[in-house]
Amino acid sequence: MSISKKTGLSDNIVGAVAYFTPFMAIFFLAIRRYNKRPYVRFHAWQSLVFNVFAISFGYLLAYILPLMKFLGARALIVIACVAVSFAFLVWLWCVISAANGKRFRLPIIGNWADEQAYR
C-alpha cells in the first residue's frame, strides 16, 4: 500500500502569505507550482493591486496633508492615523480570509483579481 504525501504549502497559506509584501505576490505569480492555482492567483493579484493602491495613497496623503495646515497638527495626525489604521484592518481582513479559505473581494479590485485568477 502506497501512501502519497502532498508536499508544499496549502493554497490557503499561500494565499495569506501573498498579502505580506508585493514581492511575495509576484513570487507566487511567477512560480509555476503556484501560478496555475486560481485561488492563489486571485489572492496574489488582489494583494498586488491593494499594495500598489495603499502605497500610492500613502504618498499622496504625505504630500496633501502638509498643505492642509489650516486644520491643525492634531487633526492631521488623526487623519493620518485613521487612514493607516483602515488600510491595516483591510489588509488583516484579507489575510485572515485567505487563511480560512475564503475569497474576500475588495471593491473594484476583487472583481478584476477574480477575472485574472481564471486566465
Backbone as CSV, one residue per row, in Angstrom:
resi,resn,N_x,N_y,N_z,CA_x,CA_y,CA_z,C_x,C_y,C_z
1,MET,0.838,-1.157,0.000,0.000,0.000,0.000,0.896,1.238,0.000
2,SER,0.659,2.101,-0.943,1.467,3.303,-1.072,0.694,4.504,-0.528
3,ILE,1.360,5.271,0.274,0.740,6.470,0.833,1.366,7.666,0.131
4,SER,0.531,8.374,-0.596,1.058,9.562,-1.272,0.983,10.738,-0.309
5,LYS,2.013,11.486,-0.290,2.121,12.614,0.621,2.183,13.892,-0.206
6,LYS,1.288,14.827,0.073,1.288,16.100,-0.630,2.328,17.008,0.017
7,THR,3.231,17.476,-0.798,4.274,18.351,-0.263,3.962,19.794,-0.612
8,GLY,4.545,20.687,0.103,4.358,22.102,-0.165,3.301,22.710,0.741
9,LEU,3.064,23.973,0.529,2.103,24.712,1.329,0.704,24.569,0.749
10,SER,-0.299,24.669,1.611,-1.676,24.625,1.133,-2.013,25.948,0.446
11,ASP,-3.041,25.917,-0.384,-3.456,27.126,-1.084,-3.874,28.229,-0.119
12,ASN,-4.491,27.852,0.994,-4.914,28.852,1.977,-3.712,29.606,2.543
13,ILE,-2.674,28.886,2.895,-1.477,29.524,3.466,-0.769,30.376,2.424
14,VAL,-0.663,29.866,1.215,-0.005,30.629,0.142,-0.792,31.897,-0.152
15,GLY,-2.125,31.796,-0.186,-2.957,32.978,-0.411,-2.767,34.017,0.672
16,ALA,-2.656,33.579,1.925,-2.454,34.513,3.036,-1.059,35.135,2.998
17,VAL,-0.049,34.333,2.682,1.329,34.837,2.635,1.500,35.845,1.501
18,ALA,0.716,35.706,0.445,0.823,36.632,-0.694,0.530,38.071,-0.295
19,TYR,-0.202,38.269,0.787,-0.546,39.635,1.222,0.570,40.327,1.995
20,PHE,1.601,39.598,2.403,2.599,40.208,3.271,3.464,41.255,2.578
21,THR,3.885,41.013,1.382,4.627,42.019,0.615,4.273,41.867,-0.862
22,PRO,4.436,42.907,-1.643,4.203,42.764,-3.081,5.153,41.752,-3.708
23,PHE,6.333,41.602,-3.133,7.306,40.652,-3.684,6.818,39.212,-3.557
24,MET,6.132,38.901,-2.454,5.585,37.557,-2.297,4.489,37.291,-3.319
25,ALA,3.649,38.291,-3.569,2.589,38.133,-4.569,3.191,37.900,-5.955
26,ILE,4.218,38.662,-6.294,4.887,38.488,-7.588,5.555,37.122,-7.646
27,PHE,6.151,36.697,-6.549,6.795,35.386,-6.489,5.790,34.267,-6.779
28,PHE,4.619,34.336,-6.122,3.620,33.282,-6.329,3.015,33.330,-7.728
29,LEU,2.991,34.506,-8.342,2.511,34.590,-9.721,3.553,34.098,-10.714
30,ALA,4.810,34.110,-10.326,5.880,33.710,-11.242,6.219,32.219,-11.165
31,ILE,6.010,31.602,-10.034,6.378,30.198,-9.844,5.269,29.297,-10.393
32,ARG,5.628,28.416,-11.294,4.658,27.553,-11.970,3.845,26.700,-10.999
33,ARG,4.482,26.291,-9.931,3.808,25.431,-8.955,2.573,26.110,-8.349
34,TYR,2.624,27.432,-8.229,1.540,28.174,-7.602,0.695,28.965,-8.594
35,ASN,1.252,29.391,-9.713,0.508,30.275,-10.600,-0.550,29.567,-11.432
36,LYS,-0.658,28.269,-11.318,-1.714,27.524,-12.015,-2.951,27.336,-11.140
37,ARG,-2.871,27.728,-9.886,-3.977,27.557,-8.953,-4.800,28.849,-8.887
38,PRO,-6.084,28.798,-9.278,-6.911,30.017,-9.292,-7.025,30.706,-7.934
39,TYR,-7.081,29.935,-6.856,-7.204,30.534,-5.521,-5.965,31.365,-5.186
40,VAL,-4.817,30.824,-5.477,-3.556,31.524,-5.211,-3.440,32.742,-6.130
41,ARG,-3.771,32.573,-7.395,-3.692,33.693,-8.343,-4.608,34.836,-7.923
42,PHE,-5.817,34.507,-7.470,-6.759,35.543,-7.033,-6.154,36.375,-5.904
43,HIS,-5.669,35.700,-4.870,-5.135,36.439,-3.722,-3.836,37.159,-4.065
44,ALA,-3.018,36.595,-4.930,-1.780,37.270,-5.320,-2.088,38.543,-6.107
45,TRP,-3.027,38.461,-7.052,-3.373,39.659,-7.828,-4.043,40.712,-6.955
46,GLN,-4.963,40.290,-6.103,-5.633,41.257,-5.238,-4.633,41.917,-4.295
47,SER,-3.708,41.127,-3.772,-2.680,41.660,-2.888,-1.801,42.672,-3.608
48,LEU,-1.400,42.329,-4.803,-0.523,43.207,-5.574,-1.193,44.550,-5.859
49,VAL,-2.433,44.519,-6.305,-3.143,45.766,-6.612,-3.430,46.545,-5.330
50,PHE,-3.804,45.849,-4.262,-4.055,46.536,-2.992,-2.791,47.207,-2.481
51,ASN,-1.663,46.531,-2.561,-0.397,47.119,-2.117,-0.026,48.346,-2.941
52,VAL,-0.194,48.268,-4.241,0.103,49.422,-5.099,-0.809,50.587,-4.733
53,PHE,-2.090,50.291,-4.529,-3.028,51.340,-4.154,-2.674,51.940,-2.794
54,ALA,-2.383,51.101,-1.809,-2.074,51.589,-0.459,-0.799,52.435,-0.446
55,ILE,0.215,51.992,-1.168,1.470,52.751,-1.224,1.250,54.082,-1.934
56,SER,0.516,54.063,-3.040,0.229,55.300,-3.778,-0.588,56.263,-2.926
57,PHE,-1.592,55.734,-2.225,-2.417,56.568,-1.359,-1.582,57.149,-0.219
58,GLY,-0.648,56.382,0.307,0.233,56.874,1.360,1.103,58.032,0.893
59,TYR,1.668,57.900,-0.307,2.470,59.005,-0.851,1.600,60.229,-1.122
60,LEU,0.409,60.011,-1.645,-0.496,61.122,-1.906,-0.874,61.815,-0.604
61,LEU,-1.168,61.040,0.415,-1.510,61.597,1.716,-0.326,62.358,2.317
62,ALA,0.872,61.852,2.115,2.069,62.519,2.641,2.300,63.877,1.982
63,TYR,1.869,64.026,0.750,2.026,65.308,0.065,0.859,66.246,0.299
64,ILE,-0.347,65.715,0.481,-1.531,66.559,0.643,-1.681,67.065,2.076
65,LEU,-1.427,66.218,3.071,-1.643,66.630,4.456,-0.844,67.867,4.862
66,PRO,0.421,67.988,4.486,1.140,69.212,4.878,0.548,70.489,4.258
67,LEU,-0.161,70.358,3.154,-0.786,71.529,2.536,-2.044,71.963,3.279
68,MET,-2.531,71.116,4.154,-3.768,71.403,4.889,-3.459,71.875,6.308
69,LYS,-2.564,72.823,6.436,-2.134,73.314,7.752,-3.260,74.008,8.510
70,PHE,-4.280,74.460,7.799,-5.382,75.162,8.446,-6.178,74.255,9.391
71,LEU,-6.040,72.936,9.242,-6.737,72.001,10.133,-6.047,71.862,11.483
72,GLY,-4.781,72.139,11.518,-4.025,71.994,12.750,-3.277,70.668,12.782
73,ALA,-2.230,70.629,13.569,-1.361,69.458,13.626,-2.083,68.227,14.180
74,ARG,-2.888,68.418,15.205,-3.581,67.268,15.798,-4.569,66.650,14.823
75,ALA,-5.282,67.457,14.095,-6.254,66.945,13.120,-5.542,66.177,12.019
76,LEU,-4.397,66.673,11.589,-3.643,65.982,10.546,-3.129,64.631,11.032
77,ILE,-2.698,64.598,12.281,-2.230,63.332,12.859,-3.388,62.339,12.959
78,VAL,-4.561,62.815,13.356,-5.729,61.950,13.455,-6.108,61.407,12.089
79,ILE,-6.111,62.251,11.063,-6.447,61.820,9.698,-5.465,60.751,9.225
80,ALA,-4.191,60.991,9.457,-3.170,60.021,9.038,-3.334,58.702,9.788
81,CYS,-3.581,58.762,11.095,-3.747,57.536,11.895,-4.986,56.751,11.465
82,VAL,-6.065,57.435,11.160,-7.287,56.763,10.709,-7.041,56.082,9.365
83,ALA,-6.367,56.764,8.453,-6.093,56.184,7.132,-5.203,54.950,7.242
84,VAL,-4.163,55.031,8.047,-3.254,53.893,8.216,-3.959,52.744,8.925
85,SER,-4.755,53.046,9.937,-5.496,52.001,10.656,-6.495,51.306,9.747
86,PHE,-7.184,52.063,8.914,-8.149,51.477,7.984,-7.447,50.548,6.994
87,ALA,-6.331,51.004,6.433,-5.581,50.170,5.485,-5.080,48.900,6.172
88,PHE,-4.612,49.020,7.403,-4.137,47.847,8.136,-5.269,46.853,8.393
89,LEU,-6.435,47.344,8.785,-7.560,46.455,9.066,-8.052,45.744,7.802
90,VAL,-8.067,46.445,6.687,-8.438,45.815,5.410,-7.425,44.732,5.068
91,TRP,-6.139,45.038,5.210,-5.080,44.061,4.942,-5.231,42.838,5.851
92,LEU,-5.461,43.070,7.132,-5.614,41.974,8.087,-6.830,41.113,7.748
93,TRP,-7.920,41.746,7.361,-9.119,41.004,6.974,-8.844,40.127,5.752
94,CYS,-8.094,40.643,4.794,-7.738,39.867,3.602,-6.865,38.662,3.975
95,VAL,-5.901,38.860,4.848,-5.014,37.771,5.265,-5.804,36.688,5.985
96,ILE,-6.642,37.072,6.924,-7.425,36.098,7.685,-8.402,35.360,6.773
97,SER,-9.048,36.086,5.863,-9.977,35.446,4.932,-9.258,34.436,4.051
98,ALA,-8.098,34.798,3.538,-7.337,33.882,2.688,-6.901,32.650,3.476
99,ALA,-6.474,32.838,4.705,-6.038,31.709,5.530,-7.195,30.764,5.857
100,ASN,-8.408,31.304,5.901,-9.586,30.490,6.193,-10.251,29.923,4.943
101,GLY,-9.657,30.161,3.778,-10.184,29.592,2.547,-11.295,30.384,1.904
102,LYS,-11.439,31.651,2.254,-12.495,32.496,1.695,-11.901,33.463,0.677
103,ARG,-12.696,33.796,-0.318,-12.288,34.787,-1.318,-12.987,36.105,-0.997
104,PHE,-12.449,36.854,-0.071,-12.991,38.169,0.239,-12.587,39.116,-0.887
105,ARG,-13.579,39.664,-1.583,-13.303,40.545,-2.716,-13.367,42.000,-2.262
106,LEU,-12.275,42.694,-2.436,-12.265,44.124,-2.184,-13.061,44.812,-3.291
107,PRO,-13.713,45.937,-2.988,-14.451,46.636,-4.042,-13.522,47.009,-5.197
108,ILE,-13.997,46.857,-6.391,-13.321,47.150,-7.655,-12.152,46.189,-7.897
109,ILE,-11.232,46.105,-6.965,-10.043,45.266,-7.119,-10.414,43.782,-7.160
110,GLY,-11.338,43.366,-6.328,-11.687,41.958,-6.198,-12.241,41.344,-7.469
111,ASN,-13.125,42.054,-8.148,-13.688,41.520,-9.391,-12.617,41.373,-10.464
112,TRP,-11.736,42.347,-10.546,-10.649,42.270,-11.527,-9.708,41.115,-11.183
113,ALA,-9.379,40.961,-9.920,-8.497,39.870,-9.492,-9.134,38.516,-9.771
114,ASP,-10.459,38.434,-9.614,-11.152,37.177,-9.907,-11.071,36.835,-11.393
115,GLU,-11.176,37.838,-12.246,-11.021,37.612,-13.689,-9.610,37.122,-14.003
116,GLN,-8.611,37.703,-13.355,-7.214,37.321,-13.605,-6.917,35.917,-13.094
117,ALA,-7.643,35.483,-12.080,-7.396,34.166,-11.492,-7.708,33.037,-12.465
118,TYR,-8.650,33.261,-13.350,-9.068,32.192,-14.263,-8.557,32.385,-15.678
119,ARG,-7.578,33.222,-15.879,-6.974,33.408,-17.206,-5.973,32.339,-17.471
